[in-house]
Amino acid sequence: MTAQLVNIRWADLQMDSGGTKCRTCVPAVLAKATIAFWAIAVFQPVEIAHAKTPVTIELVLAIDTSISVDNFEFDLMMEGIARAFRNPAVIELIDEMDGMAVALFQWNSSVDEQYVIHWHLLTDQASIQSFASKVENADRDPNLGFTAIGDAIDFGVRLIHNNAFEGRQLKIDISGDGRNNTGVPLELPHRKAGALGVVINGLPIITYTAARPRDIETYYQEEVIFGPGAFVEIANDYEDFSRAFLRKLLREISPLVAQEDTATQRIIHEANAGQLKAD
């Protein structure tokens, strides 16, 4: 709005057209100012949203902390994630990007915002190390709830939708050892993910109890992952999580490259061959 429209003095409001004081003129003058304000508001739209920061990848890591996961297993997952991001091959790939935005949250029957590591922009070794340290030192959500995979996906989609980044690739990783047994059905958050172009990958953790049979891999393959190019990376147990997570992360952030890009081709080849180990 221009200055002359908003700079209405009280003296002007008190004067009528003949120059004498007129208290009844106040509402009419204010009405005219209001009309002028809305005319400008309509015909000169105001920018209400800030531009988002472009990045190569937006990645959400969703970590199972339901009743089936004990504290030792939780520590193995968080330490494995931190080590993976500190891996030289991962740092090299992120360094070649236009930035990578990453967030992590714990899930069980619900998601407690207190245990969310909100978005970090990774661009160099220092920013990667900062994120890895927060993951490594994160406290566990003490709520020992059930396994709400659908709610976890829904929360991840909202994290991506409401953040300050504009990624060329949008991905959510679900890590866990059980089936969806509470909360929303998976097809509902899948539809939301599809509407935004979000791909959901899975890292099922195989355990050997009657409650969590080995077919968790098939369940993740058929029910959990979603979107073009979605894949499953298997951890044979919690001790194997670190290796599996590193392999999955390398696969997710490795670009499609020309044959002459030998350095990146080497990283992809080693990741696919399982030759890279967590530090």
SULQUIVEN-V41292 format. One record per helix or strand of 2 or more residues. SS is the DSSP state (alpha for helix, beta for strand). FROM is the first residue (numbers start at 1). LEN is the number of residues. Records with the same first field share a line. If there is no record, write none. Layout:
# SULQUIVEN-V41292
SS->FROM-LEN / FROM-LEN
This chain:
# SULQUIVEN-V41292
alpha->3-4 / 10-4 / 25-19 / 71-16 / 88-8 / 113-3 / 125-12 / 149-13 / 186-11 / 216-9 / 238-16 / 262-12
beta->53-12 / 100-8 / 116-7 / 165-12 / 198-8
